[in-house]
Amino acid sequence: MKHRILVIEDDEPLARLIAGQLERGGHRVDLLHRWADVDGYFTHHEPQLVLSDARLPDANVLDHLGWLSRQAPVIVLTAYGSVRDAVAAMHAGAEEYLVKPVNPDELEVTVARVLEYARLRREHQYCRSRQARPGYIVGSSRALAEMQEMLEAVAPTDMTVLIQGESGAGKELVARAIHDLSERRERVFVPVDCCTLQEKLFESELFGHERGAFTGADRRKKGLIEAAEGGTLFLDEIGEIEPPIQAKLLRVLETGQFRRLGGIKDLHANARIVAATNRDLETLSRDGGFRPDLYYRLSAFVLRVPALRERKEDIPALVQHFISNHDFSRRIHKTASPAALEVLMEYDWPGNIRELRNVVERAIILSGNSPEILPQHLTLQTAATTPGSDQRLFEQEPSLDEIERRYLEYLLDRHQGHRATVAAIMGISERNLYRLIKRHGLR
């Protein structure tokens, strides 16, 4: 994608060299050589990125970084050995710094990374602006009202929060609500799925790494803790992280400090941590599967998200919410018929709100041009037999392992291999689902 980039550099040969490199990368480049021209430039132009020398003949740019970084993301160019300037630039609002003479490969990678961070921030702000307030948590049941009262009490504080609830119950939505009602609402919300990354990769992603920390680490990389600077770091399914990472996370919570992988310098973490789990961490900590000291730190304030079966009176409102927000149904006004709602109210929803949303979205498609969703448009999970069939799954008494394998096989087939849905129905994490699939040799 073509971006407009402003380069502010008094060394004209260097400025042309940088501009040429950026133009070869497909960007449009504007050059300025004096700080005096910067204000007038921004009157007429809106670049997506600024590369600026830390010091110009007519100004110390570090003194103006607060203003400049509000116009566009800034990468500061510093002279070789000017570590103090680089540190000051980062504290003043620069996204990154590069040391002159600029390495072309490093320039390309750094520019791409900063532009990507900026894009993600814009997307986040756009999505957040579309959320209706205070109705982003849909429903009016007593169970939900009690949870929301606690949410609104803790959100304005900076306290660490542990969100407990079954898979699919809406834990990430609750975490986002905490962020949106906090003093950090104008900064980023960074979600991390603790199920999806292996230990070494997870450590690098969370804490970042220094150049040479491991094979392939050819440059320093900021971690997600740094990416969440000033905002909220959401650790989803925290019960799945490995003990070595638990120890490092505990240090962040206790001291506010961490080190990048391969680093020797302590860095300060300025991000509120909100964690979520579908597991019983108290029991897990007693059984040795989770650090007790980390559990006590996380459980200073616990929010329990009620399962959908505990708030069935919210189902009609949730169904209409999903219908209203579905692209297809915006073209054809739809409602759920009383008979369809009755079917939905009688079901126990093992996969909670995630399963309800999937059922409603599928029903919207199956109902075609009909203004109503009818019972025959609903696809609900039944007992472990194929709907409409009384065929026995087993010819003789099965082992528990065989029951598990056949049930897993059935769910994967029924939901076209959609692992998130199957994990939600089974009430386990996607990581544990993957382990089951691998153990039973399925797909």
ChimeraX attribute file (.defattr): number of C-alpha atoms within 10 A of each C-alpha:
attribute: neighborCount
match mode: 1-to-1
recipient: residues
	/A:1	5
	/A:2	10
	/A:3	16
	/A:4	17
	/A:5	22
	/A:6	25
	/A:7	25
	/A:8	26
	/A:9	24
	/A:10	19
	/A:11	11
	/A:12	13
	/A:13	10
	/A:14	14
	/A:15	20
	/A:16	15
	/A:17	13
	/A:18	22
	/A:19	20
	/A:20	15
	/A:21	16
	/A:22	21
	/A:23	16
	/A:24	9
	/A:25	14
	/A:26	13
	/A:27	16
	/A:28	16
	/A:29	20
	/A:30	16
	/A:31	17
	/A:32	17
	/A:33	19
	/A:34	14
	/A:35	20
	/A:36	11
	/A:37	11
	/A:38	14
	/A:39	10
	/A:40	10
	/A:41	14
	/A:42	14
	/A:43	8
	/A:44	7
	/A:45	11
	/A:46	13
	/A:47	18
	/A:48	18
	/A:49	22
	/A:50	23
	/A:51	24
	/A:52	28
	/A:53	25
	/A:54	25
	/A:55	20
	/A:56	17
	/A:57	11
	/A:58	11
	/A:59	13
	/A:60	13
	/A:61	19
	/A:62	23
	/A:63	14
	/A:64	14
	/A:65	22
	/A:66	15
	/A:67	11
	/A:68	21
	/A:69	17
	/A:70	10
	/A:71	15
	/A:72	20
	/A:73	21
	/A:74	26
	/A:75	26
	/A:76	27
	/A:77	25
	/A:78	22
	/A:79	16
	/A:80	11
	/A:81	10
	/A:82	13
	/A:83	12
	/A:84	9
	/A:85	18
	/A:86	22
	/A:87	13
	/A:88	15
	/A:89	25
	/A:90	17
	/A:91	13
	/A:92	17
	/A:93	20
	/A:94	24
	/A:95	20
	/A:96	19
	/A:97	22
	/A:98	20
	/A:99	18
	/A:100	14
	/A:101	12
	/A:102	16
	/A:103	11
	/A:104	13
	/A:105	9
	/A:106	13
	/A:107	18
	/A:108	14
	/A:109	11
	/A:110	17
	/A:111	19
	/A:112	13
	/A:113	14
	/A:114	18
	/A:115	16
	/A:116	12
	/A:117	15
	/A:118	17
	/A:119	13
	/A:120	13
	/A:121	16
	/A:122	13
	/A:123	12
	/A:124	15
	/A:125	16
	/A:126	11
	/A:127	10
	/A:128	18
	/A:129	10
	/A:130	9
	/A:131	13
	/A:132	9
	/A:133	12
	/A:134	9
	/A:135	9
	/A:136	15
	/A:137	17
	/A:138	14
	/A:139	19
	/A:140	15
	/A:141	14
	/A:142	13
	/A:143	16
	/A:144	20
	/A:145	13
	/A:146	15
	/A:147	15
	/A:148	20
	/A:149	10
	/A:150	14
	/A:151	21
	/A:152	14
	/A:153	11
	/A:154	19
	/A:155	20
	/A:156	16
	/A:157	14
	/A:158	16
	/A:159	14
	/A:160	19
	/A:161	24
	/A:162	26
	/A:163	25
	/A:164	22
	/A:165	20
	/A:166	25
	/A:167	28
	/A:168	26
	/A:169	25
	/A:170	19
	/A:171	25
	/A:172	18
	/A:173	12
	/A:174	22
	/A:175	27
	/A:176	20
	/A:177	22
	/A:178	24
	/A:179	25
	/A:180	21
	/A:181	18
	/A:182	19
	/A:183	15
	/A:184	21
	/A:185	19
	/A:186	13
	/A:187	18
	/A:188	22
	/A:189	26
	/A:190	20
	/A:191	18
	/A:192	19
	/A:193	17
	/A:194	24
	/A:195	19
	/A:196	16
	/A:197	15
	/A:198	11
	/A:199	15
	/A:200	13
	/A:201	11
	/A:202	21
	/A:203	22
	/A:204	21
	/A:205	19
	/A:206	22
	/A:207	24
	/A:208	24
	/A:209	23
	/A:210	20
	/A:211	15
	/A:212	14
	/A:213	17
	/A:214	13
	/A:215	7
	/A:216	8
	/A:217	14
	/A:218	12
	/A:219	12
	/A:220	16
	/A:221	17
	/A:222	15
	/A:223	19
	/A:224	20
	/A:225	25
	/A:226	19
	/A:227	20
	/A:228	21
	/A:229	19
	/A:230	19
	/A:231	23
	/A:232	28
	/A:233	26
	/A:234	27
	/A:235	24
	/A:236	23
	/A:237	25
	/A:238	23
	/A:239	24
	/A:240	21
	/A:241	23
	/A:242	18
	/A:243	14
	/A:244	12
	/A:245	16
	/A:246	19
	/A:247	13
	/A:248	17
	/A:249	19
	/A:250	19
	/A:251	15
	/A:252	20
	/A:253	17
	/A:254	11
	/A:255	10
	/A:256	15
	/A:257	17
	/A:258	22
	/A:259	20
	/A:260	22
	/A:261	22
	/A:262	16
	/A:263	16
	/A:264	10
	/A:265	10
	/A:266	11
	/A:267	15
	/A:268	15
	/A:269	19
	/A:270	18
	/A:271	25
	/A:272	24
	/A:273	22
	/A:274	25
	/A:275	25
	/A:276	27
	/A:277	22
	/A:278	22
	/A:279	19
	/A:280	11
	/A:281	22
	/A:282	15
	/A:283	12
	/A:284	15
	/A:285	17
	/A:286	11
	/A:287	11
	/A:288	10
	/A:289	16
	/A:290	21
	/A:291	21
	/A:292	17
	/A:293	13
	/A:294	19
	/A:295	18
	/A:296	13
	/A:297	15
	/A:298	23
	/A:299	18
	/A:300	11
	/A:301	16
	/A:302	17
	/A:303	21
	/A:304	23
	/A:305	21
	/A:306	19
	/A:307	22
	/A:308	26
	/A:309	19
	/A:310	16
	/A:311	16
	/A:312	18
	/A:313	15
	/A:314	18
	/A:315	21
	/A:316	17
	/A:317	13
	/A:318	19
	/A:319	21
	/A:320	15
	/A:321	15
	/A:322	16
	/A:323	23
	/A:324	15
	/A:325	11
	/A:326	15
	/A:327	11
	/A:328	16
	/A:329	19
	/A:330	11
	/A:331	9
	/A:332	14
	/A:333	13
	/A:334	20
	/A:335	20
	/A:336	21
	/A:337	13
	/A:338	14
	/A:339	13
	/A:340	17
	/A:341	17
	/A:342	14
	/A:343	13
	/A:344	22
	/A:345	17
	/A:346	10
	/A:347	15
	/A:348	14
	/A:349	23
	/A:350	21
	/A:351	27
	/A:352	22
	/A:353	21
	/A:354	19
	/A:355	23
	/A:356	22
	/A:357	18
	/A:358	16
	/A:359	18
	/A:360	23
	/A:361	20
	/A:362	14
	/A:363	21
	/A:364	28
	/A:365	15
	/A:366	16
	/A:367	16
	/A:368	15
	/A:369	14
	/A:370	14
	/A:371	15
	/A:372	19
	/A:373	24
	/A:374	20
	/A:375	17
	/A:376	11
	/A:377	18
	/A:378	19
	/A:379	14
	/A:380	14
	/A:381	20
	/A:382	9
	/A:383	7
	/A:384	14
	/A:385	14
	/A:386	14
	/A:387	12
	/A:388	6
	/A:389	7
	/A:390	8
	/A:391	9
	/A:392	10
	/A:393	13
	/A:394	10
	/A:395	6
	/A:396	7
	/A:397	8
	/A:398	11
	/A:399	9
	/A:400	9
	/A:401	10
	/A:402	13
	/A:403	15
	/A:404	14
	/A:405	17
	/A:406	16
	/A:407	17
	/A:408	21
	/A:409	16
	/A:410	17
	/A:411	20
	/A:412	19
	/A:413	12
	/A:414	13
	/A:415	13
	/A:416	11
	/A:417	14
	/A:418	12
	/A:419	18
	/A:420	20
	/A:421	21
	/A:422	24
	/A:423	22
	/A:424	23
	/A:425	20
	/A:426	18
	/A:427	19
	/A:428	19
	/A:429	25
	/A:430	22
	/A:431	19
	/A:432	13
	/A:433	19
	/A:434	15
	/A:435	12
	/A:436	15
	/A:437	17
	/A:438	11
	/A:439	10
	/A:440	15
	/A:441	9
	/A:442	12
	/A:443	8
